[in-house]
Amino acid sequence: MPDTRAAQGAAPGTPLPRRIEDALADVTGEIGRADAKAAALLGALGVPAAVLAAVVPGRQTTPATAVGLVISALALAAAMALALAALRPRLPSGPPPRGTWLYWAVAEPEAVLADLTGPATDRARAADLGRKAQIARRKHQLLRRAIDTAGIAVAALLAAVGLALL
């Protein structure tokens, strides 16, 4: 269950930098959870992929069974592509935004210190929070589509197997 304390608001009097850091930790956790779910889904999709690989080659099937197998294979491929898209790193084009690990990775030590202690630190961290929240939202949207598509793939596969057994 996600920790939503940051999203619901901190206790009155909590300093803004602390609230931003709490919110960043919450959003970063959501990104990690989405990545873990997408990776698990990719692993689980290996089962119907293995069934398709074992059943299809060299088999004579009825047209209805063949249609079910094709639908299943296409939906399975789409679900895998969506799960992979959820896992794909989102890196900005152009110079990295200040206040982020991307900036610190390419900046000189003096620039990192200035970035962390300068007056714009809260603003930069808040901007980073917004970017990460958008990433988390997009990952969860892709994951939902992948799961829905995987359901279609499994249903079509089960229908095709059922038709083949008739």
C-alpha positions as CSV (number, residue, x, y, z in Angstrom):
1,M,0.0,0.0,0.0
2,P,1.6,3.3,-1.0
3,D,2.5,5.9,1.6
4,T,0.3,8.9,0.9
5,R,1.3,11.1,3.7
6,A,3.2,13.5,1.4
7,A,0.2,13.6,-1.0
8,Q,-2.3,14.3,1.8
9,G,-0.2,17.1,3.3
10,A,2.3,17.1,6.1
11,A,1.6,18.2,9.7
12,P,1.1,21.9,10.1
13,G,4.4,23.7,10.6
14,T,6.5,21.1,8.6
15,P,9.1,23.0,6.7
16,L,8.6,23.1,2.9
17,P,11.9,21.3,2.1
18,R,10.8,18.4,4.3
19,R,7.4,18.2,2.6
20,I,9.0,18.3,-0.8
21,E,11.4,15.5,0.2
22,D,8.6,13.4,1.6
23,A,6.6,13.9,-1.6
24,L,9.6,13.0,-3.7
25,A,10.1,9.8,-1.7
26,D,6.4,8.9,-2.2
27,V,6.5,9.5,-5.9
28,T,9.9,7.6,-6.3
29,G,8.3,4.7,-4.5
30,E,5.4,4.7,-6.9
31,I,7.8,4.6,-9.8
32,G,9.6,1.6,-8.2
33,R,6.3,-0.2,-7.6
34,A,5.2,0.4,-11.3
35,D,8.5,-0.9,-12.5
36,A,8.3,-4.0,-10.3
37,K,4.7,-4.7,-11.5
38,A,5.8,-4.3,-15.1
39,A,8.7,-6.7,-14.7
40,A,6.5,-9.3,-13.0
41,L,3.9,-9.0,-15.8
42,L,6.6,-9.5,-18.4
43,G,7.7,-12.7,-16.6
44,A,4.1,-13.9,-16.3
45,L,3.5,-13.3,-20.0
46,G,6.2,-15.9,-20.7
47,V,3.7,-18.6,-19.8
48,P,1.2,-17.9,-22.6
49,A,4.0,-17.2,-24.9
50,A,5.5,-20.6,-24.2
51,V,2.1,-22.2,-24.8
52,L,1.8,-20.5,-28.1
53,A,5.3,-21.5,-29.1
54,A,4.6,-25.1,-28.2
55,V,1.1,-25.4,-29.7
56,V,1.3,-23.5,-33.0
57,P,4.3,-24.7,-35.1
58,G,3.4,-27.6,-37.4
59,R,-0.2,-28.0,-36.2
60,Q,-3.3,-28.2,-38.4
61,T,-6.0,-26.2,-36.8
62,T,-9.5,-25.1,-37.7
63,P,-10.0,-21.6,-38.9
64,A,-11.7,-20.6,-35.7
65,T,-8.8,-21.9,-33.6
66,A,-6.3,-20.2,-35.9
67,V,-8.1,-16.9,-35.4
68,G,-8.0,-17.3,-31.6
69,L,-4.3,-18.1,-31.7
70,V,-3.5,-15.1,-33.9
71,I,-5.5,-12.8,-31.7
72,S,-3.8,-14.2,-28.6
73,A,-0.3,-13.8,-30.2
74,L,-1.0,-10.2,-31.3
75,A,-2.5,-9.2,-27.9
76,L,0.4,-10.9,-26.1
77,A,2.9,-9.0,-28.2
78,A,1.1,-5.8,-27.5
79,A,0.9,-6.4,-23.7
80,M,4.7,-7.1,-23.7
81,A,5.4,-3.9,-25.7
82,L,3.3,-1.9,-23.2
83,A,5.0,-3.4,-20.2
84,L,8.4,-2.7,-21.8
85,A,7.3,0.9,-22.5
86,A,6.4,1.2,-18.8
87,L,9.9,0.0,-17.9
88,R,11.7,2.3,-20.4
89,P,13.7,5.0,-18.7
90,R,12.3,8.6,-19.3
91,L,15.3,10.9,-19.8
92,P,14.8,14.5,-20.9
93,S,16.3,15.6,-24.1
94,G,18.6,18.6,-23.9
95,P,20.4,19.7,-20.8
96,P,19.3,18.0,-17.6
97,P,17.1,20.1,-15.2
98,R,18.8,21.6,-12.2
99,G,17.9,20.0,-8.9
100,T,17.9,16.5,-10.3
101,W,20.4,13.5,-10.2
102,L,20.7,13.9,-14.0
103,Y,22.1,17.4,-13.5
104,W,24.4,16.3,-10.7
105,A,25.7,13.4,-12.9
106,V,27.2,15.8,-15.4
107,A,27.9,18.9,-13.2
108,E,31.2,19.8,-11.6
109,P,31.3,19.4,-7.8
110,E,31.1,23.2,-7.2
111,A,27.9,23.4,-9.4
112,V,26.4,20.5,-7.5
113,L,27.0,22.3,-4.2
114,A,25.6,25.5,-5.5
115,D,22.6,23.7,-6.8
116,L,21.9,22.0,-3.5
117,T,22.4,25.2,-1.4
118,G,21.2,27.9,-3.7
119,P,17.9,29.8,-3.2
120,A,16.2,28.0,-6.0
121,T,16.6,24.6,-4.4
122,D,13.0,24.3,-3.2
123,R,11.8,25.4,-6.6
124,A,14.1,22.9,-8.4
125,R,13.1,20.0,-6.2
126,A,9.4,20.9,-6.6
127,A,9.9,20.9,-10.4
128,D,11.7,17.5,-10.1
129,L,8.7,16.3,-8.1
130,G,6.3,17.3,-10.9
131,R,8.4,15.5,-13.5
132,K,8.6,12.4,-11.4
133,A,4.9,12.4,-10.7
134,Q,4.2,12.6,-14.5
135,I,6.6,9.6,-15.0
136,A,4.8,7.6,-12.3
137,R,1.4,8.4,-13.8
138,R,2.5,7.4,-17.3
139,K,4.0,4.2,-16.0
140,H,0.8,3.2,-14.2
141,Q,-1.3,4.1,-17.3
142,L,0.9,1.9,-19.5
143,L,0.8,-0.9,-16.9
144,R,-3.0,-0.8,-16.8
145,R,-3.2,-1.1,-20.6
146,A,-0.6,-3.9,-20.5
147,I,-2.7,-5.9,-17.9
148,D,-5.9,-5.3,-19.8
149,T,-4.3,-6.4,-23.1
150,A,-2.7,-9.5,-21.4
151,G,-6.2,-10.4,-20.2
152,I,-7.4,-10.4,-23.8
153,A,-4.4,-12.5,-24.9
154,V,-5.1,-15.1,-22.3
155,A,-8.8,-15.2,-23.0
156,A,-8.2,-15.6,-26.7
157,L,-5.6,-18.4,-26.0
158,L,-8.0,-20.2,-23.7
159,A,-10.8,-19.9,-26.4
160,A,-8.5,-21.2,-29.0
161,V,-7.4,-24.2,-26.9
162,G,-11.0,-24.9,-26.1
163,L,-11.9,-24.8,-29.8
164,A,-9.0,-27.1,-30.6
165,L,-10.2,-29.7,-28.0
166,L,-13.7,-29.8,-29.5
